[in-house]
Amino acid sequence: MWKYRSISVLGAVGAYLLSSSGALAEDLVLRNPSNSVHVRIHPCGKTRCGTVVWANAKAKADSARGGTKSLVGTELFREFKEVSPKVWKGKVFVPDINKVLTGTGTVKDQNTIVARGCLFAGMGCKSQTWTRVR
């Protein structure tokens, strides 16, 4: 069973907020609802990636138990592409379960995204709302 911390990290898949023009905002930092993880979104080739820039002690400890010794600096989001207007899809590394999963993020407005991730084939799914830090 997923722990809420896993979805906290997975939720950052939603880290793809758009500017009002529809272009992907660069150098964007988002936080999960419990404010335990901050992720910076940045270009990586033709896609977007997300790297942890800050995490609280509990998130770091959960990550270490899962096998990721240093959560800050870990690239959690890989190969994110827009698949339809305001919907992004890519791969997400979840450090506290040491798995790479598929996830989507739906942009609600310039400061809010609803992220959804599933353990397998649409089963064990969770959603979470992430917000802009700066």
C-alpha contacts under 8 A as a table, 3 or more apart, distances in Angstrom:
res1	aa1	res2	aa2	distance
2	W	6	S	6.29
2	W	7	I	7.41
3	K	6	S	5.49
3	K	7	I	7.10
4	Y	7	I	5.33
4	Y	8	S	6.21
5	R	8	S	4.80
5	R	9	V	6.50
5	R	59	A	7.09
5	R	62	D	7.58
5	R	96	D	7.47
6	S	9	V	5.38
6	S	10	L	6.02
6	S	94	V	6.02
6	S	95	P	7.52
6	S	96	D	6.15
6	S	97	I	7.04
7	I	10	L	4.59
7	I	11	G	5.39
7	I	117	G	7.46
7	I	126	K	6.76
7	I	127	S	7.67
7	I	128	Q	7.41
8	S	11	G	5.13
8	S	12	A	6.97
8	S	32	N	5.82
8	S	33	P	7.60
8	S	34	S	7.93
8	S	37	V	7.46
8	S	128	Q	7.53
9	V	12	A	5.57
9	V	13	V	7.85
9	V	32	N	7.57
9	V	37	V	7.12
9	V	76	L	7.73
9	V	94	V	6.18
9	V	95	P	7.91
10	L	13	V	5.71
10	L	92	V	6.28
10	L	93	F	7.42
10	L	94	V	6.13
10	L	103	G	7.32
10	L	115	A	7.74
10	L	116	R	7.82
10	L	117	G	6.50
11	G	14	G	5.90
11	G	15	A	7.97
11	G	32	N	6.98
11	G	105	G	7.99
11	G	114	V	7.74
11	G	115	A	4.90
11	G	116	R	6.47
11	G	117	G	7.16
11	G	127	S	7.07
11	G	128	Q	5.72
11	G	129	T	7.33
11	G	130	W	7.02
12	A	15	A	5.07
12	A	30	L	7.35
12	A	31	R	7.62
12	A	32	N	6.90
12	A	39	V	6.94
12	A	50	G	7.92
12	A	77	F	7.81
12	A	115	A	6.84
12	A	130	W	6.91
13	V	16	Y	7.45
13	V	77	F	6.33
13	V	89	K	7.85
13	V	90	G	7.55
13	V	92	V	6.60
13	V	103	G	6.04
13	V	104	T	6.18
13	V	105	G	5.84
13	V	115	A	6.08
13	V	116	R	7.77
14	G	17	L	7.50
14	G	88	W	7.52
14	G	104	T	6.46
14	G	105	G	3.85
14	G	106	T	6.55
14	G	107	V	7.51
14	G	113	I	5.51
14	G	114	V	6.10
14	G	115	A	4.57
14	G	116	R	7.72
14	G	130	W	6.95
15	A	28	L	7.89
15	A	29	V	7.79
15	A	30	L	6.28
15	A	39	V	7.58
15	A	41	I	6.46
15	A	50	G	7.37
15	A	105	G	7.13
15	A	113	I	7.06
15	A	130	W	7.52
16	Y	24	L	6.77
16	Y	25	A	7.35
16	Y	41	I	7.27
16	Y	88	W	7.07
16	Y	105	G	6.98
16	Y	107	V	7.21
16	Y	113	I	7.53
17	L	24	L	6.52
17	L	25	A	6.27
17	L	28	L	7.99
17	L	107	V	5.83
17	L	109	D	7.37
17	L	110	Q	5.79
17	L	111	N	6.83
17	L	112	T	7.09
17	L	113	I	6.63
18	L	21	S	7.63
18	L	22	G	5.49
18	L	23	A	5.66
18	L	24	L	4.67
18	L	25	A	5.39
18	L	86	K	7.43
18	L	107	V	7.15
18	L	109	D	7.72
18	L	110	Q	5.96
19	S	22	G	5.35
19	S	23	A	5.53
19	S	24	L	6.13
19	S	25	A	5.60
19	S	110	Q	6.16
20	S	23	A	7.50
20	S	110	Q	7.11
25	A	28	L	6.27
26	E	41	I	6.44
26	E	42	H	5.67
26	E	43	P	7.17
27	D	40	R	6.20
27	D	41	I	5.57
27	D	42	H	5.51
28	L	40	R	5.56
28	L	41	I	5.23
28	L	42	H	7.34
28	L	132	R	7.36
28	L	133	V	7.98
28	L	134	R	6.96
29	V	38	H	6.41
29	V	39	V	5.42
29	V	40	R	4.37
29	V	41	I	6.28
29	V	132	R	5.99
29	V	133	V	5.45
29	V	134	R	6.04
30	L	38	H	5.52
30	L	39	V	5.50
30	L	40	R	6.72
30	L	130	W	6.44
30	L	131	T	5.43
30	L	132	R	4.42
30	L	133	V	5.14
30	L	134	R	7.63
31	R	34	S	7.92
31	R	35	N	5.50
31	R	36	S	7.36
31	R	37	V	5.80
31	R	38	H	4.56
31	R	39	V	6.66
31	R	130	W	5.76
31	R	131	T	5.62
31	R	132	R	6.36
31	R	133	V	6.10
32	N	35	N	5.14
32	N	36	S	6.57
32	N	37	V	5.98
32	N	38	H	6.93
32	N	128	Q	7.88
32	N	129	T	7.12
32	N	130	W	4.94
32	N	131	T	6.88
33	P	36	S	7.89
33	P	128	Q	7.48
33	P	129	T	6.51
33	P	130	W	5.98
33	P	131	T	7.58
34	S	37	V	7.99
35	N	38	H	7.27
36	S	55	A	5.46
36	S	56	N	5.19
36	S	58	K	7.74
36	S	59	A	6.28
37	V	52	V	7.08
37	V	53	V	7.98
37	V	54	W	5.89
37	V	55	A	4.43
37	V	56	N	6.71
37	V	59	A	7.06
38	H	52	V	5.86
38	H	53	V	5.81
38	H	54	W	5.12
38	H	55	A	6.31
38	H	133	V	7.84
39	V	50	G	5.88
39	V	51	T	5.32
39	V	52	V	4.37
39	V	53	V	5.59
39	V	54	W	7.16
40	R	50	G	5.39
40	R	51	T	5.33
40	R	52	V	6.32
40	R	53	V	6.29
41	I	48	R	6.79
41	I	49	C	5.75
41	I	50	G	4.41
41	I	51	T	6.66
42	H	48	R	5.67
42	H	49	C	5.51
42	H	50	G	6.20
43	P	46	K	7.23
43	P	47	T	6.12
43	P	48	R	4.53
43	P	49	C	6.13
44	C	47	T	5.46
44	C	48	R	5.27
44	C	49	C	5.88
44	C	79	E	7.81
45	G	48	R	7.50
47	T	78	R	7.81
47	T	79	E	5.23
47	T	80	F	5.49
47	T	81	K	5.74
48	R	77	F	7.78
48	R	78	R	6.75
48	R	79	E	6.00
48	R	80	F	5.16
48	R	81	K	6.96
49	C	75	E	7.10
49	C	76	L	7.51
49	C	77	F	4.87
49	C	78	R	4.84
49	C	79	E	6.40
49	C	80	F	6.49
50	G	75	E	5.71
50	G	76	L	5.74
50	G	77	F	4.69
50	G	78	R	7.02
51	T	72	V	7.67
51	T	73	G	5.89
51	T	74	T	5.60
51	T	75	E	4.25
51	T	76	L	5.81
51	T	77	F	7.03
52	V	55	A	7.30
52	V	71	L	6.75
52	V	72	V	4.95
52	V	73	G	5.29
52	V	74	T	5.68
52	V	75	E	6.55
52	V	76	L	7.11
53	V	72	V	5.42
53	V	73	G	6.13
54	W	72	V	5.79
55	A	59	A	5.99
55	A	60	K	6.33
55	A	71	L	7.29
55	A	72	V	6.54
56	N	59	A	5.49
56	N	60	K	6.34
57	A	60	K	5.10
57	A	61	A	6.13
58	K	61	A	5.08
58	K	62	D	6.16
59	A	62	D	5.13
59	A	63	S	6.12
60	K	63	S	5.10
60	K	64	A	6.15
60	K	69	K	7.97
60	K	70	S	7.20
60	K	71	L	5.79
60	K	72	V	7.98
61	A	64	A	5.05
61	A	65	R	6.25
62	D	65	R	5.20
62	D	66	G	6.47
62	D	96	D	5.53
63	S	66	G	5.08
63	S	67	G	6.48
63	S	68	T	5.33
63	S	69	K	6.90
63	S	70	S	7.76
63	S	71	L	6.33
63	S	95	P	5.12
63	S	96	D	4.36
63	S	97	I	7.96
64	A	67	G	5.08
64	A	68	T	4.80
64	A	69	K	4.69
64	A	70	S	7.10
64	A	71	L	7.64
64	A	95	P	7.83
64	A	96	D	7.11
65	R	68	T	7.34
65	R	96	D	6.50
66	G	95	P	5.81
66	G	96	D	4.06
66	G	97	I	5.24
66	G	98	N	5.65
67	G	95	P	6.91
67	G	96	D	7.10
67	G	98	N	6.50
68	T	71	L	6.28
68	T	95	P	5.77
68	T	96	D	7.41
68	T	98	N	7.52
70	S	73	G	7.08
70	S	74	T	7.05
71	L	74	T	5.42
71	L	95	P	7.67
75	E	78	R	7.35
75	E	93	F	7.64
76	L	92	V	5.45
76	L	93	F	4.75
76	L	94	V	6.93
77	F	80	F	7.08
77	F	90	G	7.12
77	F	91	K	5.84
77	F	92	V	4.71
77	F	93	F	6.50
78	R	90	G	6.10
78	R	91	K	5.16
78	R	92	V	6.37
79	E	90	G	5.26
79	E	91	K	6.32
80	F	88	W	6.26
80	F	89	K	5.30
80	F	90	G	4.13
80	F	91	K	6.90
81	K	88	W	5.42
81	K	89	K	5.62
81	K	90	G	6.46
82	E	85	P	7.04
82	E	86	K	6.95
82	E	87	V	5.73
82	E	88	W	4.30
82	E	89	K	6.46
83	V	87	V	5.88
83	V	88	W	5.61
83	V	89	K	6.51
84	S	87	V	5.26
84	S	88	W	7.25
86	K	106	T	5.76
86	K	107	V	5.21
87	V	104	T	6.82
87	V	105	G	5.70
87	V	106	T	4.66
87	V	107	V	6.55
88	W	104	T	5.39
88	W	105	G	5.24
88	W	106	T	6.67
89	K	102	T	7.26
89	K	103	G	5.75
89	K	104	T	4.48
89	K	105	G	6.70
90	G	102	T	5.77
90	G	103	G	5.79
90	G	104	T	6.76
91	K	100	V	6.44
91	K	101	L	5.64
91	K	102	T	4.70
91	K	103	G	6.22
92	V	100	V	5.32
92	V	101	L	5.16
92	V	102	T	5.96
92	V	103	G	6.49
93	F	98	N	7.08
93	F	99	K	5.72
93	F	100	V	4.27
93	F	101	L	6.40
94	V	97	I	5.86
94	V	98	N	5.67
94	V	99	K	5.39
94	V	100	V	6.17
94	V	101	L	7.48
95	P	98	N	4.62
95	P	99	K	6.79
101	L	117	G	7.52
101	L	118	C	7.35
101	L	119	L	6.77
102	T	117	G	6.51
102	T	118	C	7.05
103	G	115	A	7.44
103	G	116	R	5.94
103	G	117	G	4.53
103	G	118	C	6.94
104	T	115	A	5.88
104	T	116	R	5.44
104	T	117	G	6.48
105	G	113	I	6.39
105	G	114	V	5.71
105	G	115	A	4.32
105	G	116	R	6.26
106	T	113	I	5.61
106	T	114	V	5.28
106	T	115	A	6.35
107	V	110	Q	7.52
107	V	112	T	6.47
107	V	113	I	4.57
107	V	114	V	6.55
108	K	111	N	7.83
108	K	112	T	5.54
108	K	113	I	5.39
108	K	114	V	7.02
109	D	112	T	5.31
109	D	113	I	7.06
111	N	131	T	5.43
111	N	132	R	5.05
112	T	129	T	6.79
112	T	130	W	5.82
112	T	131	T	4.76
112	T	132	R	6.72
113	I	129	T	5.65
113	I	130	W	5.40
113	I	131	T	6.64
114	V	127	S	6.64
114	V	128	Q	5.60
114	V	129	T	4.48
114	V	130	W	6.42
115	A	127	S	5.39
115	A	128	Q	5.27
115	A	129	T	6.20
115	A	130	W	7.35
116	R	125	C	6.84
116	R	126	K	5.62
116	R	127	S	4.31
116	R	128	Q	6.61
117	G	125	C	5.49
117	G	126	K	5.67
117	G	127	S	6.68
118	C	121	A	7.00
118	C	122	G	5.63
118	C	123	M	5.83
118	C	124	G	5.38
118	C	125	C	4.04
118	C	126	K	6.52
119	L	122	G	7.34
119	L	123	M	6.14
119	L	124	G	5.33
119	L	125	C	6.45
120	F	123	M	5.29
120	F	124	G	6.82
122	G	125	C	6.40
